[in-house]
Amino acid sequence: GISINFGNLAKFFIRELKKSNKNINYHFNEEVISIKKSGGFYEIKTRKSIYKSKVVFVASSANSFYLARKMGFLEDYSLVNVRGNYFVYPAVIKSKVYRIQIEKIPFVKIHADPNPFLASKNVEFGPTAELVLSKDYSKDLEFSYIFDEVIKNPSFIRSVYGILADKDIRSFLFKNILYRIPKAGKALFVMEARKIIPKLKNDLLVFKKG
């Protein structure tokens, strides 16, 4: 396969647009508060300014769901956030190694993924899968999220119950929770990683939060 550094790809697009001599402006690091239809335009409000546009393209991964909710869409839906963590290991392979996914479980199996864009050239083993009670994937828990998305949202509770009602999925998620336990969790993870690299050493494996 082909590995793509999407950060460098985005920078390339910007350089090419600048060559076009078009009147193009770039704005970064502005949290979008709301997007509303106003006449023949969309009004995009950020913490720094307000923009108007005839066309808006939202590409913010799972966070697009929360923007859609603010615009009045998807009010009958809920989103269960799942974060994938990794374990980093010295580069002992040069190619990606993926295992066959269990059909009924909507998460990939632990695989080995050499990252050619890191200076250290490590191999990332993962991802694990853990439920995140926060809109911000870097945080494990936010009380505002629990109040707005869980307590005030019965559909969220029904969704989680429906997911955990399946014995295999429940067992899979519980096992992934155990991976976060210091020492014991890593020892459990090593058992899975050794299905890819049998001689993998426990002490060289380092946890990396997703």
C-alpha positions as protocol buffer text, in pm:
chain_id: "A"
residue {
  index: 1
  type: GLY
  ca { x: 0 y: 0 z: 0 }
}
residue {
  index: 2
  type: ILE
  ca { x: 89 y: 368 z: -7 }
}
residue {
  index: 3
  type: SER
  ca { x: 145 y: 576 z: 308 }
}
residue {
  index: 4
  type: ILE
  ca { x: 38 y: 940 z: 284 }
}
residue {
  index: 5
  type: ASN
  ca { x: 136 y: 1224 z: 517 }
}
residue {
  index: 6
  type: PHE
  ca { x: -190 y: 1420 z: 508 }
}
residue {
  index: 7
  type: GLY
  ca { x: -33 y: 1715 z: 690 }
}
residue {
  index: 8
  type: ASN
  ca { x: 222 y: 1760 z: 413 }
}
residue {
  index: 9
  type: LEU
  ca { x: -48 y: 1700 z: 152 }
}
residue {
  index: 10
  type: ALA
  ca { x: -258 y: 1985 z: 297 }
}
residue {
  index: 11
  type: LYS
  ca { x: 47 y: 2216 z: 292 }
}
residue {
  index: 12
  type: PHE
  ca { x: 105 y: 2122 z: -73 }
}
residue {
  index: 13
  type: PHE
  ca { x: -254 y: 2216 z: -163 }
}
residue {
  index: 14
  type: ILE
  ca { x: -211 y: 2556 z: 3 }
}
residue {
  index: 15
  type: ARG
  ca { x: 114 y: 2621 z: -184 }
}
residue {
  index: 16
  type: GLU
  ca { x: -54 y: 2533 z: -513 }
}
residue {
  index: 17
  type: LEU
  ca { x: -353 y: 2759 z: -438 }
}
residue {
  index: 18
  type: LYS
  ca { x: -121 y: 3050 z: -364 }
}
residue {
  index: 19
  type: LYS
  ca { x: 31 y: 3009 z: -711 }
}
residue {
  index: 20
  type: SER
  ca { x: -314 y: 3060 z: -866 }
}
residue {
  index: 21
  type: ASN
  ca { x: -318 y: 3431 z: -767 }
}
residue {
  index: 22
  type: LYS
  ca { x: -679 y: 3394 z: -650 }
}
residue {
  index: 23
  type: ASN
  ca { x: -817 y: 3590 z: -354 }
}
residue {
  index: 24
  type: ILE
  ca { x: -798 y: 3306 z: -102 }
}
residue {
  index: 25
  type: ASN
  ca { x: -778 y: 3345 z: 277 }
}
residue {
  index: 26
  type: TYR
  ca { x: -680 y: 3081 z: 533 }
}
residue {
  index: 27
  type: HIS
  ca { x: -795 y: 3077 z: 893 }
}
residue {
  index: 28
  type: PHE
  ca { x: -672 y: 2817 z: 1142 }
}
residue {
  index: 29
  type: ASN
  ca { x: -727 y: 2736 z: 1509 }
}
residue {
  index: 30
  type: GLU
  ca { x: -1075 y: 2888 z: 1524 }
}
residue {
  index: 31
  type: GLU
  ca { x: -1331 y: 2676 z: 1705 }
}
residue {
  index: 32
  type: VAL
  ca { x: -1665 y: 2679 z: 1521 }
}
residue {
  index: 33
  type: ILE
  ca { x: -1949 y: 2765 z: 1757 }
}
residue {
  index: 34
  type: SER
  ca { x: -2241 y: 2741 z: 1515 }
}
residue {
  index: 35
  type: ILE
  ca { x: -2342 y: 2727 z: 1149 }
}
residue {
  index: 36
  type: LYS
  ca { x: -2680 y: 2884 z: 1062 }
}
residue {
  index: 37
  type: LYS
  ca { x: -2870 y: 2949 z: 738 }
}
residue {
  index: 38
  type: SER
  ca { x: -2922 y: 3322 z: 696 }
}
residue {
  index: 39
  type: GLY
  ca { x: -3099 y: 3426 z: 376 }
}
residue {
  index: 40
  type: GLY
  ca { x: -2902 y: 3287 z: 81 }
}
residue {
  index: 41
  type: PHE
  ca { x: -2591 y: 3235 z: 291 }
}
residue {
  index: 42
  type: TYR
  ca { x: -2458 y: 3022 z: 572 }
}
residue {
  index: 43
  type: GLU
  ca { x: -2332 y: 3212 z: 874 }
}
residue {
  index: 44
  type: ILE
  ca { x: -2031 y: 3045 z: 1039 }
}
residue {
  index: 45
  type: LYS
  ca { x: -1963 y: 3177 z: 1389 }
}
residue {
  index: 46
  type: THR
  ca { x: -1626 y: 3108 z: 1552 }
}
residue {
  index: 47
  type: ARG
  ca { x: -1472 y: 3234 z: 1874 }
}
residue {
  index: 48
  type: LYS
  ca { x: -1283 y: 3495 z: 1670 }
}
residue {
  index: 49
  type: SER
  ca { x: -1516 y: 3607 z: 1393 }
}
residue {
  index: 50
  type: ILE
  ca { x: -1829 y: 3549 z: 1180 }
}
residue {
  index: 51
  type: TYR
  ca { x: -1803 y: 3432 z: 818 }
}
residue {
  index: 52
  type: LYS
  ca { x: -2067 y: 3408 z: 545 }
}
residue {
  index: 53
  type: SER
  ca { x: -2062 y: 3165 z: 256 }
}
residue {
  index: 54
  type: LYS
  ca { x: -2297 y: 3016 z: -2 }
}
residue {
  index: 55
  type: VAL
  ca { x: -2135 y: 2675 z: 40 }
}
residue {
  index: 56
  type: VAL
  ca { x: -1994 y: 2515 z: 357 }
}
residue {
  index: 57
  type: PHE
  ca { x: -1802 y: 2189 z: 365 }
}
residue {
  index: 58
  type: VAL
  ca { x: -1755 y: 2038 z: 710 }
}
residue {
  index: 59
  type: ALA
  ca { x: -1468 y: 1790 z: 750 }
}
residue {
  index: 60
  type: SER
  ca { x: -1415 y: 1747 z: 1123 }
}
residue {
  index: 61
  type: SER
  ca { x: -1446 y: 1370 z: 1158 }
}
residue {
  index: 62
  type: ALA
  ca { x: -1675 y: 1262 z: 1443 }
}
residue {
  index: 63
  type: ASN
  ca { x: -1704 y: 1623 z: 1562 }
}
residue {
  index: 64
  type: SER
  ca { x: -1917 y: 1691 z: 1253 }
}
residue {
  index: 65
  type: PHE
  ca { x: -2196 y: 1519 z: 1444 }
}
residue {
  index: 66
  type: TYR
  ca { x: -2202 y: 1787 z: 1715 }
}
residue {
  index: 67
  type: LEU
  ca { x: -2199 y: 2068 z: 1460 }
}
residue {
  index: 68
  type: ALA
  ca { x: -2491 y: 1903 z: 1282 }
}
residue {
  index: 69
  type: ARG
  ca { x: -2681 y: 1888 z: 1611 }
}
residue {
  index: 70
  type: LYS
  ca { x: -2625 y: 2261 z: 1663 }
}
residue {
  index: 71
  type: MET
  ca { x: -2775 y: 2319 z: 1317 }
}
residue {
  index: 72
  type: GLY
  ca { x: -3089 y: 2124 z: 1409 }
}
residue {
  index: 73
  type: PHE
  ca { x: -3002 y: 1796 z: 1235 }
}
residue {
  index: 74
  type: LEU
  ca { x: -2968 y: 1445 z: 1380 }
}
residue {
  index: 75
  type: GLU
  ca { x: -3161 y: 1535 z: 1695 }
}
residue {
  index: 76
  type: ASP
  ca { x: -3294 y: 1180 z: 1720 }
}
residue {
  index: 77
  type: TYR
  ca { x: -2946 y: 1030 z: 1700 }
}
residue {
  index: 78
  type: SER
  ca { x: -2663 y: 986 z: 1948 }
}
residue {
  index: 79
  type: LEU
  ca { x: -2292 y: 926 z: 1905 }
}
residue {
  index: 80
  type: VAL
  ca { x: -2091 y: 686 z: 2117 }
}
residue {
  index: 81
  type: ASN
  ca { x: -1729 y: 805 z: 2108 }
}
residue {
  index: 82
  type: VAL
  ca { x: -1462 y: 538 z: 2086 }
}
residue {
  index: 83
  type: ARG
  ca { x: -1091 y: 618 z: 2100 }
}
residue {
  index: 84
  type: GLY
  ca { x: -813 y: 397 z: 1975 }
}
residue {
  index: 85
  type: ASN
  ca { x: -487 y: 385 z: 2172 }
}
residue {
  index: 86
  type: TYR
  ca { x: -159 y: 231 z: 2061 }
}
residue {
  index: 87
  type: PHE
  ca { x: 155 y: 72 z: 2196 }
}
residue {
  index: 88
  type: VAL
  ca { x: 483 y: 176 z: 2035 }
}
residue {
  index: 89
  type: TYR
  ca { x: 764 y: -72 z: 1968 }
}
residue {
  index: 90
  type: PRO
  ca { x: 1106 y: -45 z: 1797 }
}
residue {
  index: 91
  type: ALA
  ca { x: 1096 y: -98 z: 1421 }
}
residue {
  index: 92
  type: VAL
  ca { x: 1128 y: -472 z: 1363 }
}
residue {
  index: 93
  type: ILE
  ca { x: 909 y: -490 z: 1051 }
}
residue {
  index: 94
  type: LYS
  ca { x: 882 y: -268 z: 743 }
}
residue {
  index: 95
  type: SER
  ca { x: 532 y: -352 z: 624 }
}
residue {
  index: 96
  type: LYS
  ca { x: 186 y: -322 z: 776 }
}
residue {
  index: 97
  type: VAL
  ca { x: 42 y: -645 z: 921 }
}
residue {
  index: 98
  type: TYR
  ca { x: -336 y: -657 z: 956 }
}
residue {
  index: 99
  type: ARG
  ca { x: -533 y: -942 z: 1108 }
}
residue {
  index: 100
  type: ILE
  ca { x: -877 y: -1057 z: 995 }
}
residue {
  index: 101
  type: GLN
  ca { x: -1150 y: -858 z: 1166 }
}
residue {
  index: 102
  type: ILE
  ca { x: -1430 y: -1036 z: 1355 }
}
residue {
  index: 103
  type: GLU
  ca { x: -1738 y: -965 z: 1145 }
}
residue {
  index: 104
  type: LYS
  ca { x: -1984 y: -882 z: 1423 }
}
residue {
  index: 105
  type: ILE
  ca { x: -1744 y: -650 z: 1611 }
}
residue {
  index: 106
  type: PRO
  ca { x: -1719 y: -301 z: 1450 }
}
residue {
  index: 107
  type: PHE
  ca { x: -1354 y: -252 z: 1551 }
}
residue {
  index: 108
  type: VAL
  ca { x: -1037 y: -364 z: 1378 }
}
residue {
  index: 109
  type: LYS
  ca { x: -822 y: -628 z: 1540 }
}
residue {
  index: 110
  type: ILE
  ca { x: -486 y: -529 z: 1685 }
}
residue {
  index: 111
  type: HIS
  ca { x: -243 y: -485 z: 1398 }
}
residue {
  index: 112
  type: ALA
  ca { x: 117 y: -371 z: 1343 }
}
residue {
  index: 113
  type: ASP
  ca { x: 161 y: -41 z: 1162 }
}
residue {
  index: 114
  type: PRO
  ca { x: 510 y: 100 z: 1090 }
}
residue {
  index: 115
  type: ASN
  ca { x: 488 y: 480 z: 1079 }
}
residue {
  index: 116
  type: PRO
  ca { x: 733 y: 608 z: 813 }
}
residue {
  index: 117
  type: PHE
  ca { x: 670 y: 971 z: 910 }
}
residue {
  index: 118
  type: LEU
  ca { x: 814 y: 948 z: 1262 }
}
residue {
  index: 119
  type: ALA
  ca { x: 1181 y: 1025 z: 1316 }
}
residue {
  index: 120
  type: SER
  ca { x: 1212 y: 724 z: 1548 }
}
residue {
  index: 121
  type: LYS
  ca { x: 1065 y: 487 z: 1285 }
}
residue {
  index: 122
  type: ASN
  ca { x: 870 y: 287 z: 1543 }
}
residue {
  index: 123
  type: VAL
  ca { x: 597 y: 29 z: 1489 }
}
residue {
  index: 124
  type: GLU
  ca { x: 255 y: 109 z: 1635 }
}
residue {
  index: 125
  type: PHE
  ca { x: 53 y: -185 z: 1768 }
}
residue {
  index: 126
  type: GLY
  ca { x: -319 y: -129 z: 1806 }
}
residue {
  index: 127
  type: PRO
  ca { x: -562 y: 22 z: 1813 }
}
residue {
  index: 128
  type: THR
  ca { x: -730 y: -66 z: 2138 }
}
residue {
  index: 129
  type: ALA
  ca { x: -1092 y: 49 z: 2166 }
}
residue {
  index: 130
  type: GLU
  ca { x: -1226 y: 236 z: 2466 }
}
residue {
  index: 131
  type: LEU
  ca { x: -1542 y: 437 z: 2522 }
}
residue {
  index: 132
  type: VAL
  ca { x: -1475 y: 808 z: 2581 }
}
residue {
  index: 133
  type: LEU
  ca { x: -1722 y: 1017 z: 2781 }
}
residue {
  index: 134
  type: SER
  ca { x: -1608 y: 1343 z: 2623 }
}
residue {
  index: 135
  type: LYS
  ca { x: -1636 y: 1535 z: 2295 }
}
residue {
  index: 136
  type: ASP
  ca { x: -1261 y: 1588 z: 2314 }
}
residue {
  index: 137
  type: TYR
  ca { x: -1088 y: 1259 z: 2233 }
}
residue {
  index: 138
  type: SER
  ca { x: -779 y: 1364 z: 2429 }
}
residue {
  index: 139
  type: LYS
  ca { x: -984 y: 1357 z: 2751 }
}
residue {
  index: 140
  type: ASP
  ca { x: -1132 y: 1050 z: 2919 }
}
residue {
  index: 141
  type: LEU
  ca { x: -1425 y: 1229 z: 3080 }
}
residue {
  index: 142
  type: GLU
  ca { x: -1609 y: 1563 z: 3074 }
}
residue {
  index: 143
  type: PHE
  ca { x: -1896 y: 1628 z: 3314 }
}
residue {
  index: 144
  type: SER
  ca { x: -2062 y: 1864 z: 3064 }
}
residue {
  index: 145
  type: TYR
  ca { x: -2066 y: 1578 z: 2810 }
}
residue {
  index: 146
  type: ILE
  ca { x: -2220 y: 1337 z: 3065 }
}
residue {
  index: 147
  type: PHE
  ca { x: -2494 y: 1588 z: 3144 }
}
residue {
  index: 148
  type: ASP
  ca { x: -2571 y: 1700 z: 2785 }
}
residue {
  index: 149
  type: GLU
  ca { x: -2518 y: 1376 z: 2592 }
}
residue {
  index: 150
  type: VAL
  ca { x: -2596 y: 1105 z: 2848 }
}
residue {
  index: 151
  type: ILE
  ca { x: -2833 y: 1224 z: 3122 }
}
residue {
  index: 152
  type: LYS
  ca { x: -3039 y: 1449 z: 2892 }
}
residue {
  index: 153
  type: ASN
  ca { x: -3028 y: 1207 z: 2600 }
}
residue {
  index: 154
  type: PRO
  ca { x: -3218 y: 877 z: 2648 }
}
residue {
  index: 155
  type: SER
  ca { x: -3124 y: 765 z: 2297 }
}
residue {
  index: 156
  type: PHE
  ca { x: -2756 y: 760 z: 2401 }
}
residue {
  index: 157
  type: ILE
  ca { x: -2835 y: 528 z: 2692 }
}
residue {
  index: 158
  type: ARG
  ca { x: -3038 y: 302 z: 2462 }
}
residue {
  index: 159
  type: SER
  ca { x: -2751 y: 295 z: 2210 }
}
residue {
  index: 160
  type: VAL
  ca { x: -2492 y: 198 z: 2471 }
}
residue {
  index: 161
  type: TYR
  ca { x: -2726 y: -64 z: 2618 }
}
residue {
  index: 162
  type: GLY
  ca { x: -2783 y: -208 z: 2271 }
}
residue {
  index: 163
  type: ILE
  ca { x: -2409 y: -231 z: 2211 }
}
residue {
  index: 164
  type: LEU
  ca { x: -2327 y: -386 z: 2548 }
}
residue {
  index: 165
  type: ALA
  ca { x: -2617 y: -631 z: 2524 }
}
residue {
  index: 166
  type: ASP
  ca { x: -2407 y: -838 z: 2283 }
}
residue {
  index: 167
  type: LYS
  ca { x: -2186 y: -1075 z: 2485 }
}
residue {
  index: 168
  type: ASP
  ca { x: -1896 y: -1076 z: 2237 }
}
residue {
  index: 169
  type: ILE
  ca { x: -1885 y: -697 z: 2202 }
}
residue {
  index: 170
  type: ARG
  ca { x: -1916 y: -656 z: 2579 }
}
residue {
  index: 171
  type: SER
  ca { x: -1626 y: -896 z: 2633 }
}
residue {
  index: 172
  type: PHE
  ca { x: -1418 y: -720 z: 2366 }
}
residue {
  index: 173
  type: LEU
  ca { x: -1469 y: -373 z: 2520 }
}
residue {
  index: 174
  type: PHE
  ca { x: -1400 y: -500 z: 2873 }
}
residue {
  index: 175
  type: LYS
  ca { x: -1074 y: -655 z: 2757 }
}
residue {
  index: 176
  type: ASN
  ca { x: -975 y: -323 z: 2599 }
}
residue {
  index: 177
  type: ILE
  ca { x: -1045 y: -141 z: 2926 }
}
residue {
  index: 178
  type: LEU
  ca { x: -800 y: -377 z: 3098 }
}
residue {
  index: 179
  type: TYR
  ca { x: -525 y: -267 z: 2856 }
}
residue {
  index: 180
  type: ARG
  ca { x: -514 y: 71 z: 3038 }
}
residue {
  index: 181
  type: ILE
  ca { x: -417 y: -89 z: 3371 }
}
residue {
  index: 182
  type: PRO
  ca { x: -44 y: -27 z: 3435 }
}
residue {
  index: 183
  type: LYS
  ca { x: 182 y: -333 z: 3391 }
}
residue {
  index: 184
  type: ALA
  ca { x: -101 y: -589 z: 3396 }
}
residue {
  index: 185
  type: GLY
  ca { x: -270 y: -421 z: 3098 }
}
residue {
  index: 186
  type: LYS
  ca { x: 49 y: -417 z: 2895 }
}
residue {
  index: 187
  type: ALA
  ca { x: 115 y: -782 z: 2979 }
}
residue {
  index: 188
  type: LEU
  ca { x: -234 y: -867 z: 2849 }
}
residue {
  index: 189
  type: PHE
  ca { x: -177 y: -661 z: 2534 }
}
residue {
  index: 190
  type: VAL
  ca { x: 155 y: -838 z: 2469 }
}
residue {
  index: 191
  type: MET
  ca { x: -32 y: -1167 z: 2437 }
}
residue {
  index: 192
  type: GLU
  ca { x: -224 y: -1021 z: 2141 }
}
residue {
  index: 193
  type: ALA
  ca { x: 77 y: -846 z: 1987 }
}
residue {
  index: 194
  type: ARG
  ca { x: 278 y: -1171 z: 1994 }
}
residue {
  index: 195
  type: LYS
  ca { x: 29 y: -1320 z: 1752 }
}
residue {
  index: 196
  type: ILE
  ca { x: 199 y: -1086 z: 1501 }
}
residue {
  index: 197
  type: ILE
  ca { x: 557 y: -1086 z: 1637 }
}
residue {
  index: 198
  type: PRO
  ca { x: 611 y: -1397 z: 1856 }
}
residue {
  index: 199
  type: LYS
  ca { x: 940 y: -1272 z: 2007 }
}
residue {
  index: 200
  type: LEU
  ca { x: 806 y: -929 z: 2103 }
}
residue {
  index: 201
  type: LYS
  ca { x: 954 y: -807 z: 2436 }
}
residue {
  index: 202
  type: ASN
  ca { x: 727 y: -665 z: 2705 }
}
residue {
  index: 203
  type: ASP
  ca { x: 978 y: -409 z: 2837 }
}
residue {
  index: 204
  type: LEU
  ca { x: 1022 y: -241 z: 2495 }
}
residue {
  index: 205
  type: LEU
  ca { x: 652 y: -175 z: 2450 }
}
residue {
  index: 206
  type: VAL
  ca { x: 541 y: 182 z: 2537 }
}
residue {
  index: 207
  type: PHE
  ca { x: 180 y: 301 z: 2572 }
}
residue {
  index: 208
  type: LYS
  ca { x: 69 y: 586 z: 2340 }
}
residue {
  index: 209
  type: LYS
  ca { x: -263 y: 759 z: 2401 }
}
residue {
  index: 210
  type: GLY
  ca { x: -473 y: 801 z: 2086 }
}
